[in-house]
Amino acid sequence: MKNPKVGLALGSGGARGFAHIGVLKSLHRAGIPIDMIAGSSMGALVGAFYCTGHEPDTMVKMARMFRRRYYMDYTVPKMGFVSGNKVEQLMYVLTQNKKIEDLEIPFSVIATDLLKSEKVIIREGLISEAVRASIAVPGIFVPFKKDGRLLVDGSVIDRVPVSVVREMGADVTIAVDISHIKQNPEINTIFDVIMQSIDIMQRELVKTHELVTDVLIRPHVENFSASAFKDIEEIIEIGEKETNKRIDDIEAAIQNWRKENEKT
């Protein structure tokens, strides 16, 4: 029996993006194959771990390493408060110095070109550099310079890259959207101001451009700060539980594809 290629689109959301690990745990346990991943911002970071070959349980342990003191290397704020060198070095180690084109699971990373105002889909080169570009939240991280481009967070232009994973050849798409945001949050720092502003902008973008996917998973992580890397295990658990509820829908989508293509 012919099997469809299953593609996973992992959306942005700062620290709330660790819910993606829970999604992967649930899919892995249910035996749902993941044939390709496209990720934006934190979706790119988590997707990089998985495509590099790390099991979801191992990824939970790795997630604990993402504390501010490990990746926040402050600099003179010309184009951003954080240089991004530390997080790039951390990703370099955790992805074992691999290049995107060498991965067994096809992987695409979304970034935004500030100079040309366009989406950039990174499909080759060092994973660490691609992720560094995709997580460069404007105003917080210094933009990443590569091949004459000035790259920032992929979520500025494509929060949940479903279209990209379809272009990669996915027959069945699963999208993970963590664009829910908390009303009346605590705003105490410049980081909170920037992240909340981007969240509001991206939420409206998602409303305008409805996600077209076979299965949409929306973990309710709105009560967690996008900028505070804490409560990681709880965020992961929410992603896992929400995905558990959608396993039947995913299996149904796979079966429907098989039925529609059994004669071809």
Buried (B, 14 or more C-beta within 10 A) or exposed (E): EEEBBBBBBBBBBBBBBBBBBBBBBBBBBBEBEBBBBBBBBBBBBBBBBBBBEBEBEEBBEBBEEBEEEBBBBEBEEEBBBBBBEBBBBBBBEBBEEBBBEEBEBBBBBBBBBBEEEEBBBBBEBBBBBBBBBBBBBBBBBBBBEBEEBBBBBBBBBBBBBBBBBBEBEBBBBBBBBBBBBBEEBEEEEEBBEBBBEBBEEBBEBBEEEEBEBBBBBBBBBBBBBBBBBEBBBBBBBBBBBBBBEBBEBBBEBBEEBBEEEEEE
